Amino acid sequence: MSIAGRGLPQIIVVLGITGGIVGSRVVRGAVIGIKENDYFLAARAIGSPTTATLMRHVLPNIMAPVIIIFSITVGGVIIAEASLSFLGFGLPVNIPSWGGMLGREGREFMEMAPWLGLWPGVFLTTTVYSLNMFGDAVRDLLDPRLRGGER
């Protein structure tokens, strides 16, 4: 952030790139694992177009890791933005942020009014936990390996 500067577009670019690198490596590993399955090779052998093979065989089988990675990454990005704003490297003062509420003027008044630090922290924690639980529930619904038998 010291290189990119302060501001919303800079935070989006920096946190998007750092979060995307980790997610892309996991998705690549999942696709490489699926590529060796018999149904993938059979689709290639009968001459199925690449886009059809990707949509019919690859995408449904990598959706579970993609959903989990997305929900965890979004929670991590929220905490990273709050941390940057807390330290003063994040959003400008005129844009509200939970990290900014805990960091800037909030520290001056927290001894007189402790709820100024309590509520932004509670909402930050609740939001990240809710996103992780929502992503886990959606994965349970969409995972093709959980379809059929017992759930």
PLY file of the C-alpha trace (Angstrom):
ply
format ascii 1.0
element vertex 151
property float x
property float y
property float z
element edge 150
property int vertex1
property int vertex2
end_header
0.00 0.00 0.00
2.94 2.30 0.50
3.77 1.84 -3.20
0.21 2.09 -4.53
-0.94 4.89 -2.23
-4.15 5.42 -0.32
-7.57 5.11 -1.85
-10.33 2.70 -2.77
-9.05 1.76 -6.28
-5.58 1.05 -4.92
-6.97 -1.20 -2.16
-9.13 -3.08 -4.67
-6.16 -3.73 -6.96
-3.70 -4.72 -4.23
-6.07 -6.99 -2.29
-7.55 -8.42 -5.50
-4.17 -9.42 -6.84
-2.95 -10.93 -3.58
-6.19 -12.86 -3.05
-6.41 -13.98 -6.66
-2.97 -15.53 -6.76
-3.74 -17.99 -3.97
-7.15 -18.86 -5.40
-5.84 -19.43 -8.90
-3.23 -21.91 -7.69
-5.82 -24.00 -5.85
-8.20 -23.96 -8.83
-5.37 -24.94 -11.16
-4.52 -27.89 -8.92
-8.15 -29.02 -8.86
-8.42 -28.80 -12.67
-5.20 -30.77 -13.12
-6.62 -33.46 -10.82
-9.88 -33.64 -12.80
-8.08 -33.72 -16.14
-6.81 -37.22 -15.45
-10.28 -38.76 -14.83
-11.81 -41.20 -17.32
-14.87 -39.11 -18.13
-12.66 -36.17 -19.11
-10.56 -38.38 -21.38
-13.74 -39.94 -22.85
-15.15 -36.51 -23.65
-11.92 -35.63 -25.42
-11.94 -38.96 -27.30
-15.43 -38.46 -28.75
-14.48 -34.99 -29.95
-16.44 -32.89 -27.48
-15.64 -29.17 -27.83
-13.36 -27.76 -25.16
-15.97 -25.32 -23.87
-18.56 -28.10 -23.53
-16.08 -30.28 -21.66
-15.20 -27.43 -19.34
-18.85 -26.57 -18.64
-20.09 -30.14 -18.26
-17.21 -31.89 -16.51
-14.69 -29.46 -15.07
-16.81 -26.61 -13.71
-19.22 -28.74 -11.61
-16.30 -30.62 -10.07
-14.30 -27.55 -9.09
-17.23 -25.49 -7.79
-16.82 -26.75 -4.21
-13.21 -25.54 -3.85
-14.02 -22.32 -5.73
-16.90 -21.49 -3.37
-14.84 -22.22 -0.28
-11.87 -20.23 -1.57
-14.16 -17.33 -2.47
-15.85 -17.19 0.93
-12.56 -17.47 2.82
-10.83 -14.95 0.56
-13.63 -12.40 0.88
-13.41 -12.69 4.68
-9.65 -12.31 4.52
-9.92 -9.28 2.26
-12.39 -7.64 4.65
-10.01 -8.20 7.57
-7.03 -7.01 5.49
-8.85 -3.81 4.54
-9.82 -3.22 8.18
-6.21 -3.80 9.22
-4.89 -1.38 6.61
-7.43 1.24 7.63
-6.58 0.70 11.29
-2.91 1.34 10.55
-3.72 4.40 8.43
-2.75 2.91 5.05
-6.28 2.06 3.93
-9.25 4.15 2.97
-9.20 7.93 3.24
-10.71 9.55 6.34
-13.92 10.58 4.55
-14.84 6.94 3.70
-16.20 4.95 6.69
-14.46 1.71 7.54
-14.58 -0.60 10.55
-10.80 -0.54 10.74
-10.83 3.25 10.53
-13.38 3.41 13.34
-11.07 1.35 15.51
-7.90 3.15 14.51
-8.10 6.86 13.85
-10.23 9.00 16.10
-11.68 5.93 17.77
-8.58 5.31 19.88
-8.83 8.76 21.42
-12.31 8.15 22.77
-12.24 4.41 23.56
-11.26 4.92 27.18
-14.26 7.18 27.75
-16.68 5.11 25.63
-15.54 1.49 25.21
-18.44 0.62 22.89
-16.72 2.68 20.20
-14.25 -0.18 19.86
-16.65 -2.98 20.71
-19.25 -2.57 17.98
-16.97 -2.27 14.94
-15.08 -5.35 16.14
-18.28 -7.32 16.75
-19.68 -6.46 13.33
-16.40 -7.22 11.60
-16.21 -10.62 13.30
-19.86 -11.40 12.61
-19.58 -10.46 8.94
-16.51 -12.61 8.30
-17.96 -15.57 10.21
-21.28 -15.26 8.34
-19.54 -15.21 4.97
-17.57 -18.33 5.84
-20.67 -20.18 7.04
-22.65 -19.08 3.98
-19.90 -20.32 1.66
-19.78 -23.65 3.47
-23.57 -24.05 3.20
-23.56 -23.22 -0.53
-20.74 -25.72 -1.07
-22.77 -28.40 0.69
-25.69 -27.68 -1.64
-23.72 -27.60 -4.89
-21.07 -30.27 -4.33
-21.74 -33.09 -6.84
-19.95 -35.60 -4.60
-22.60 -35.06 -1.90
-25.52 -35.64 -4.28
-27.21 -38.98 -4.30
-26.61 -40.87 -1.07
-26.68 -39.51 2.43
-25.91 -35.86 3.09
0 1
1 2
2 3
3 4
4 5
5 6
6 7
7 8
8 9
9 10
10 11
11 12
12 13
13 14
14 15
15 16
16 17
17 18
18 19
19 20
20 21
21 22
22 23
23 24
24 25
25 26
26 27
27 28
28 29
29 30
30 31
31 32
32 33
33 34
34 35
35 36
36 37
37 38
38 39
39 40
40 41
41 42
42 43
43 44
44 45
45 46
46 47
47 48
48 49
49 50
50 51
51 52
52 53
53 54
54 55
55 56
56 57
57 58
58 59
59 60
60 61
61 62
62 63
63 64
64 65
65 66
66 67
67 68
68 69
69 70
70 71
71 72
72 73
73 74
74 75
75 76
76 77
77 78
78 79
79 80
80 81
81 82
82 83
83 84
84 85
85 86
86 87
87 88
88 89
89 90
90 91
91 92
92 93
93 94
94 95
95 96
96 97
97 98
98 99
99 100
100 101
101 102
102 103
103 104
104 105
105 106
106 107
107 108
108 109
109 110
110 111
111 112
112 113
113 114
114 115
115 116
116 117
117 118
118 119
119 120
120 121
121 122
122 123
123 124
124 125
125 126
126 127
127 128
128 129
129 130
130 131
131 132
132 133
133 134
134 135
135 136
136 137
137 138
138 139
139 140
140 141
141 142
142 143
143 144
144 145
145 146
146 147
147 148
148 149
149 150
